[in-house]
Amino acid sequence: MERLRALVHGTVLILIVGWVLYIGQKILVPAVLGAVIVYVIVGLAHALQRLPALGPRLPLQLRYLFSIGVIGLAFFLLAYLVMANKERALALAPQYQQSLLAAIQQLAVFFGVETEPTWATLRQELLAQINLQRLATSLMASVGSILVTFVVVFLYATFLLIERRSFDAKLANLSDDPKRVARIREVIGAINRRIGSYLALKTLISLLLGAVSYAVLRLYGLEFAALWAVLTAFLNFVPYVGSVLGVLLPGLMAVVQFQEPAAVLTLVLGLTAVQFVIGNFLDPMVMGNSLNLSPFAILISLALWSELWGIPGAFLAVPITAIVTIVFSEFPGTRPVAVLLSRSGRV
């Protein structure tokens, strides 16, 4: 009877927490993203300290300043590329719309469709609601709102960095029991080490992925190569799906730009090779199993947090799941859940 009562209470608590997370996403998402940026800044600063010869000589303030500069530059570059390419994208949209029709006509001929489609038939049958120029305009507007959200996120991150200076004093006053305070410090320290190391290394690998992808895209002369490369670097934070989108989106752009199957295929193969080498060799070699999360647990968490918080949830799924695993491992009632979420079964 006690187990049944505990199960019911736990289920109700999970539903309440899920409901609060869903309705409070406009407030919670920027705050959590701000915390993630703080983790990246602190993690990069610690990574700089481990650089041979130069690292230990760098003052802490300089390492923090460099880390903040790297993060700020990345977001500034994204904003600049969106604004710089907005007019060109809108101007080229009608041309790419015609190129899309030509590609569909080629496919129709290849598969032996009786009559080649025209825009009239396509609008009637399939594309009645599609207008690439309107779609590009709405996409740019969405990106603009995202950039405004980033400003709010950086405000949260700034205040969190300021709060770090008094955090130890607050932690010491949480309880009169020194053992309890020490245990809380240990748990928070484990979260900081794992999440900070993961995000810092993931950021460096994503920057490398973006740079190599940019070289491939420039080699083939793809339009908006810099924008696609930056987008690929950001998508690398989304497990599994991000790698697919990092190839698929530039590939779709190549379809409407080149209209040559050979050029499109070689570009997609080149981007796939970059993702494969970095994702399957460099990434495991540098990061190891720093978070100790099961691949299946990562996939489930990706679906769950994407449903709760949309695109930001996809980016935050892995760090949040790692934090939940560490916290759950500290309590006897939830430790089995932490074991199931882990990769090795040791938490």
Buried (B, 14 or more C-beta within 10 A) or exposed (E): EEEEEEEEEEEEEEEEEEEEBEEEBEEBBBBBBBBBBBBBBBBBBBBBBEEEEEEEEBEEEEBBBBBBEBBEEBBEBBBEBBEEBBEEBBEBBEEBBEBBBEBBBBEBEEEEEEEEBEEEEBBEEEBEEEBBBEEBBEBBEEBBEBBEBBEBBBEBBBEBBEEEEEEEEEEEEEEEEEEEBEEBBEBBEBBBBBBBBBBBBBBBBBBBBBEBBBEBBEEBEBBBBBBBBBBBBBBBBBBEBBBEBBBEBBBEBBBBBBBEEEBBEBBBEBBBEBBEEBBEEEBEEBBEEBBBBBEEBBBBBBBBBBEBBEEBBBBBBBBBBBBBBBBBBBEEEBEEBBBBBBBEEEB
